Amino acid sequence: MIKSVLPLSLIIALRFLGLFLVLPVISVYAINLEGATTTLVGIVVGGYALTQMLFQVPFGIISDKLGRKGTIIMGLILFAIGSVVCAISTDIYTLMLGRFLQGAGAIGAVVTAMISDLVKEEQRPKAMATMGMFIGISFAVSMLAGPTIGSALGVESLFYITMALALGSIFVLLKMVPNPPSITHTYNGKTKLSSVLLNANLVKMNITNFLQKGLMTFAFMIIPMVLLRSYEWQMSDLWQVYLPAMIFGFLAMAPAAIIAEKKGKFKEILVIGIALFGISYLVIGLSGSSLVFIIGVVLFFIGFNMHEPIMQSLATKFAKVHQRGLVLGIFNSFGYLGTFLGGLLGGMFFENASLTAIVIAIAIVCVAWAILIITMPNPTKKRFVYLSMDEYNLDKKDNLEHEGIDEWYLNNTERIIAIKYSDEKIDEESIKALLK
């Protein structure tokens, strides 16, 4: 598992590092460009997410049909081109175009689906948690590196770094990532889009990703602007708020992932993170000093980093094997829609509404969000059996349509029949007997 998951986790982490590096400083950088308004700055902050949202599902479907690696390379090249456009931009509209191009390389769901392809079912939660951990680390590193490098070398340098990270990711993909196995999905009929869109648990996860990413972008919209405008900080001082946020957020990741994955307490971790979101925004909006403001920021990133390692893993637990690309494409589309609207609405409200009213509204949304998650069950654990296609009779595969068997598929590369089942309804020996 390690040889497959670590390179792919590195690719997604490098890509997210490229996106995250500019987030702590892009709003104060963009506001000084020709033609800038706070609304346009908000679009720039979350603009990459609009094209991410539009291309997540197509990229996921293309990868399911034509292959993962080629789709990932295409996305990374688009991201690199967008980074160069951002770096050379001198007005707000060129910067916006570059951000849209960055987002057009929508490979998040494809990388996640490829990890699912390469890793056995029972190891998938650990693999997804590893990827989430890498994303969290890249997020934490960017909190410190972005403001530090941006103030020393200019924000333009951050975009050139993101271009180099994208090209480096292609090298990692080609040299270190094995090809996924050939899978035959053994289901009656084709996947219905409605079965994914109307799945209650997936709907709740999509809403969660939407709100989490929206609040993150809104935070990055307002944090540097409030510190520079209200507390008269300089860009070079921003590390003083992002460093403690990075440290405490990083420390929160591992315990959250362990409790969720090992103890099966996904729902509880999500609710704690949501509570921290609501409290943090109230502290940020009602603070009367920079110290209290920093405490609010730290609380927000603790909550965010508690969520990040488990979100993708939890979404895949509610998906069938043949739905991974589609399910994760929709899941990530909701997240990127939240990212875009968080930046857009952040820019509009920051210009026209009081911060106090905004944070109170966000706290109310968090209460409703927590209630929604409380109604979602923690996913039940399933058992798995892998049988050799050379030893068992595939002519009797119809016998696997048993109420105790959740799903099954054929790994043609390794010649394995992979069967996921509930041991409360059927045992391994009975499954083997079905194919004898």
Order of alpha helices (4+ residues) and beta strands (2+ residues): alpha-alpha-alpha-alpha-alpha-alpha-alpha-alpha-beta-alpha-alpha-alpha-alpha-alpha-alpha-alpha-beta-beta-beta-alpha
